[in-house]
């Protein structure tokens, strides 16, 4: 019983940390540059994302910025208006990965997000 409780707590903590990392770090901090985080917070959020989702920060930022530039118009990588609500809700990972593998998207929309020593050694 204790193992189940511990596993549940760890799962909840890691999941919530990933949600906060996506919302605060990737979305507000990197994609929109609405805040600047201390280097230790940056590293912590990168670790959480690496452990929980494996998301690459440059890819996430590029796809998100492109989405905002073309919201619900041709070029939007994952528009529920163009592709259908349920297709995007249930298959968004497909659309995200497809766009994240496009080198032009990364080069254009995330040119300010550079790989650093931590990316080269650990996160990539």
N, C-alpha and C positions, 0 to 999 in steps of 0.2 A: 504494500500500500504506500509506503514511504517513497519507493522508487517511482511510482506512478505520479505521486504528488510532486516530487522533485523534477521529473521530466516535464510535467505540465507547467511548472513555474519557469523552468529554463526556456521552454518553447515560447511561452507568453512574453518573457523578457526579450528574447532575441527577436521575435516577431515585431514587438513594439519598437525596439531599437531600430530595426530595418525600416519601419514606417516613418519614424522620426528622421532617420538618416536620409531617406528619399525626399521627404517634405522639406526639411530644413536645409540639409547639406546640398543635395543634388538640385532641387528645384529653386529654392530661394537664394542659396549661397552661390552656386555655380551657374545655373542656367540664366537666372535673372539678375545676378550680382546685387541683390538687395541687402546682403549683409556679408561681412568678412569674418571668418572664423579663425580662432587661434590655431596655430599649427598642430597643437596636441588634439584639439577637437577635430580638425581636418583628418588627422591620422586615425583617430578613434572611429569616425564615421566611415572612412575607407575600409577599415578592418571589419566593421559590422556588415557593410555591403558585400565585402569579399566572402565572409563566412556565410551570410544568409542568402544572398541572391546571386553573387558572382557578377553583378553589374559593373561594367566598365564606365567610369565617370565621363570620359570623353564621348563615348557612344551615346550614353543617356542624354547628356547635354545637347549634343548635335541633333538627335531625333526630336527632343522636346522643343528646341528653338525652331527647327523646321516646321514642326506642328503649329507653333504659334504664328509663324510667318505665313502659313497657308491654311489657317484654320477653316475647315469645312469647304475648302476649294481644291481644285486639282493641284496635286503636289503634297497635300496633307498625308503624312505617312499612316495615320490611323483615325480617319474621320468617320464617326458613326453615321453622320448624315449621308456621306457618299457610299460607304461600304455596308451600312446596316448596323443597327445597335447591337444585336446579338452576335454578329460576326466579330465585331470589335471587342465586345465584353468577353467572349469566350475564346477568341483567337488572337488577342492583342499581342501576345508574345511572338507570334509568327510575323506580324507586321513590324514589330519593333526590331526583331532580329534581321529581317530582310533589309530594313532601312539602315540599321547599324553596320551592316556589311558593305554598304555603299561607300567607297573611299571618298567620293566627291562630297557626300553629306558630311562626313567627319571633317574634311579639309575646310569646307565653307562655314559650317555652323559651329564648330568647336575649335577654331584656330587659336583661341586664347588659352585653351586647356592643354598644357604641354605635359608629356610624360616626364616624370622625375625619377630619381634613384629608386624610390619605393615602388613605382610602377614597373621599372625594369627588373628589380630583384624579387618582388613579391606579388603585386596585384595583377599584373598582366600575365 
